[in-house]
Amino acid sequence: MNKQSNSTITWALALVFVTLASIQIGAMPCFQAQLTAPTGQQQKPATKAARSYACPMHAEVKSMKKGKCPKCKMDLQLVRETTSSVEKEKLVASAVVGEVVSADVNVSASAGVPGDVLAPRKKMMIPDVEVLDQEGNALHFYTDLIKGKTVAINFIFTNCTTICPPLAATFARVQKEMGDKVGKDVHFISISVDPLTDTPERLKAWGAKFKAGPGWTFVTGNKLEMDKLLYALGASVSRREDHTPSVIVGNELKGVWTRTYGLARTSQMVGLIENVIEGRLDESQPAKEPAKP
């Protein structure tokens, strides 16, 4: 084999070597990516949400442990996110489509208001959603039940065997105490947090147990519309059992709104309602303090 042949073979081998090296180098990133991807996933820190508890009436009272609120002695409840931030934004957006009314809010700092709902100097957005009363009449919540009126609103469901009957019993005693003022000077509204179960017929039968008279309206309706309403009123919950025993008292005409404890003494509840009828909030009024019904 002459020198020219050897030179040709050498160049051929060199060319093969360079080609193979290029192929191997080009394949290495993909191979490395396959190796490093799982490692990166394994190294991703796992996050576990810490449990926290809060008073249903005093949102500023929080604890990492179960216990009782030092202000009202109610059991602290596990804080649950009812909806994600994206879902909340969508719910708010859908709630303000169509006719929505802004009600000026003037709330006492001592009213025990959770979160931003009914916060001082803010506006409460009340969607004018279509609802059904206990007679099966179709109503628009703001236009027919809130506008120009003083109202006391609580939240119930007919299958409830714990807090709802005492809430209704409180309204019943206040109704008896205030006499013919109910339906004229103040209107009671009980909103179902379980509209899929609570038909108008069920609400009417449930209200009859507590001798609900004229001026006391029970409200249910389409689930989506009711979710908008409950969210707007700060009563949206992931489970119906989680709703708080609160009562919203408001004078829409004078822009006075507050929230109180739903099992307050009859005299305290009556005193607060009468103050709101007059368009004022008496900060010394202890209506929000819990008491045995």
C-alpha positions, 0 to 999 in steps of 0.5 A: 500500500503506497503513501497516497493510499495511506493518506486517503485512508487516514483522511477517511477515518478522520472524517468518520471520527469527526462525524461521529463526534458531532452526532454525539455532541448534538445528542448530549443536551437531549440526553442530559435534559432527560436526566435532569428533568426528573431531578428538578421535579424531585427537588421542587419543594412541597408546600403544605398550607398551615391550618388557621382558625378564626372567629366567625364574628370577629375576623381579626381574632385568629389562631393556629389552634382550636379554641374560643374567641376571647370577645364573644366566646364562640368556637373558632372555625377552620378557615377555608378558601371558598373559591380561588382568586381567579374564581372570585374574580369571575364571580365578581365580574358575573355579579356586576353584569346587568343592573347592580346597585351600589349602596353606600356603607357606614359601619361602626368600627365595633360592628365585628365585620369580617374581611372587606364586607361592609367595611367602613367607607366602602361600597357594598355591591348588591346584585339585582338578581332574580330570586323566589320567595316562599310563595314562589313569586319571582322577585329582583333582590335589590329592587323588590326587597332592599331599595328604600327599606330597612332590612334585617338579613340572616342566612339559613337552610331548611335541613339545618339542625344546629344554628339555623333554628335558633337564628329563626327563633331570634327573628321570631321573637324580634318580630313579636316584640316589634309588632306591626313595625315588621313589614312597615319600618323593617323587613326580615329576609332569610336567605337560603345557602342551599338553594338546590334543596330549599324550594319555595314550598320547603321555605314556606313550611319551615317559616311556618314553624316559627310563625313567620308573618308579613314582612318576613321573606324567605329567599331561594333561587337559581344556584348561580344567581344565589351564589352571586348574591351570597358572595356579594353579601359576604356569606358565600361558603364552600359548605352550607354548614359553614355559614356564620350566625350573623345578621346584616341590618341595613337602612338602604335609604340612609346608607347605614349598614352593620352586622350583628350576632344572630343570637343576640338578646331580643332587646339588643337586636330590637335596639339595634334595628330601631337605631338603624331605622333612624339612620344611626349606629349606637356604638355603645349598643351591645347587640353583637354580643352573644347570648343564650336565645 
